[in-house]
């Protein structure tokens, strides 16, 4: 949906400026000092775009695109009793299967027809890479039209988390993000998002991660794409994730995180959906001068409006907001920026947000590289001293191109190299 059509206007636009602030004597590297990470030519610069290209053919109809009433109607239309929708849904959402051979409680004559009509294959694995001693598995999937997306499954001590893609490519054009360099190919359907989750839930339950069978507990929308640009299908997927069987998987909403670059009207709309999922805001800079260049969408919604909307999200849902902050050497890692971020958060409320600094992958010689350890520590300590809960994100799967969009790009380059 187009954000310009979205309903609410920001309340108090408050530009957050660095003008007149101390520079603490450190170098200031700007995003424009070098072409974007992964750019194919020096002048290649992806442009911010909210346009969603039309898909080549619709994904086949899938049970997960429909609510239970819709599934019952679909059964009826096919001449099958509507209660079969219930049974089929339980196989899918409770036993994570779409294989008719597993469905022995269904009459043999109807099994094949039900699966063919409501459980078509939507995503097929192209590649699976294991890392971190088998506690991380990254998948590259191919969709019905040949388009590819990624998901990453990660096992921790107390939780198992899947990072899903909501779009193929992305139109938000952030210069440090691999997906941002691809542009947007298309939105994923609700079924294509839910299928990533179903595969992960099945793999975890089947003990495919090191450490034996595990229950998938968390889903984060931090793979390829900007979830808010695919709002309707993402909200459909959230319903399937949260609602109990036979409607959906029955995952706890507190274990689900939607991450956004900051489409303010849609953050406000999500707050009103009655789906108390966690909101993550990819802030990456607390001042508009830098964020205008680092996160192109900042040209539409400034830091002040974004933090206001995030705080209102907290008030509406009771969920503490996660502020994502990729630490980039000499660009956004200055102690005064940590202080400015803390001030901007504390000015609104206490305890409503926590900050998640993410070390960028080290790329020596590039401006897109991680902060020095001492600088990272200083940044974190400045936030903590100001009373902000701060946890540095672990860098799971960095040896398998763990960051957003990197595996798809790598496989594409390998295939291009083979054909030339
Ligand atoms: N479009 C959404 C969700 C996808 S990205 C968003 O931006 O929030 C998920 C997170 O990974 C975002 O915080 C994004 O800024 C971050 N990210 C992208 N590329 C990265 C990189 N090279 N290093 C560290 N974090 C990165």
Boltz pocket constraint, residues with backbone or C-beta under 6 A from the ligand:
constraints:
  - pocket:
      binder: B
      contacts: [[A, 172], [A, 176], [A, 177], [A, 178], [A, 221], [A, 222], [A, 223], [A, 224], [A, 225], [A, 226], [A, 227], [A, 259], [A, 260], [A, 261], [A, 280], [A, 281], [A, 282], [A, 324], [A, 326], [A, 358], [A, 359], [A, 360], [A, 361], [A, 403], [A, 404]]
      max_distance: 6.0
